[in-house]
Structure formats: C-alpha cells, structure tokens
Amino acid sequence: LEKVSKQDYEEFREWIEYNNLKRLQFDEPLAGSGPQDSYYLPDSLISNIACLSQSLEGTQIESVKITDFRVGIQDLKAFFSELKNTNITSLELRKCFNSDNWIENLAINLKSTKLNFLNLSFNQIGDQGALILAQHLRGTNINSIDLSLNQISSLAAFRLAENLVGSELREINLSDNQIDDEDLGSLGAKLKETKVYS
C-alpha cells in the first residue's frame, strides 16, 4: 500500500471539515448510491488506521464503516483508544479480523465512546469474544449491535444476554451463529426490551 504521511492526514482532516462530511466508508460503493455527506476511503488512508482516527478528532464524522480490510493489532489499540476523542456514534468493522485477540482492546474502550451502533459481523470472535463483550457492554451508550456470522454458541449467547438485561441495548443481531431456534426464542424472552434478530 502507498505510504501516507502525517501531513496527508492533517490535510484530509481539513478536507473533511471543509466538506462537512458525516460518514466515512471503506468498501465498494454501489453506483450512484450513498448520501451526499459520505466519503469512500481509499486503501492508502485506511492503511494507518491509528493516524486516521487522530485525524477525525473534533470533526463532525459520525459514522465509520470498514469492510474486509485486515488491520494490525497495534494500530487497532491506538484506533480504539482514540475513539473517545471523536464524535463517532456508528462503527462498523465487518470482516476485518479472523480471531478474538483484538476484541478486548475494543471492549475496554467502549464506555468512553459515543457509540450507539456497533457492527462486528463476520469476524469469528467466537464464544470467548462474545463473553469479553458481555463484560463491557453494560454501561455503554450502545443500543444496537450486530454479532452475526461470528461462531457464537447458545451457551455464550445466554451469558451475553445475562449481562445485557437492563442495559441500553434494544437490538442485537445473532443470525448465522451456532444458536438453534429454540435457544433464540429463549434469548428473546430473557431480553424482553431487546429485539433479537436471527
């Protein structure tokens, strides 16, 4: 990937502010789609996600969506710790990882962010990742989370639900995991004020 300097990110920040952008997206846009206040990130800018997060401090960016891009663990730590200094309320990291060894770095920073929507689908976080999230979601602003396609079992889903009772969460997507229909129904009954998608 092309190397991007700190100055490039400073110029990018100025460009964001000048254009009053609200959304950043890294994936393949559909022809003619997307709101006018969106910008599709090139590979070069997303290659240093830590610098990218710093360039978002104080801007009006509310939504960041990254799909199918492998991110290094050290960059992730910096990115997650910088989230508290941004106005991001919607974060989608879909198909970016293939293990759970990054999830704690995100989870321990959730309470200090403004996030209310989190999409971690297709990341293979498994039961351990789900349990780590369960310990940190209560007390956050998150009211909707997508954990589909993550190899989460019924047992871990029930542990997750136990920790979410009485939380701000109103929607959770657990589709395409290792949870049978009967257990999903029981989860819905336990999380009375949360819609469970399967």
Secondary structure as UniProt FT lines:
FT   HELIX           6..19
FT   STRAND          23..26
FT   TURN            31..32
FT   TURN            36..37
FT   STRAND          38..40
FT   HELIX           43..46
FT   HELIX           49..55
FT   TURN            56..58
FT   STRAND          63..67
FT   HELIX           73..82
FT   HELIX           83..85
FT   STRAND          90..94
FT   TURN            101..102
FT   HELIX           103..107
FT   TURN            108..109
FT   HELIX           110..112
FT   STRAND          117..119
FT   TURN            121..122
FT   HELIX           126..137
FT   TURN            138..139
FT   STRAND          144..146
FT   HELIX           154..164
FT   TURN            165..166
FT   STRAND          171..173
FT   TURN            175..176
FT   HELIX           181..190
FT   TURN            192..193
FT   STRAND          195..197
//
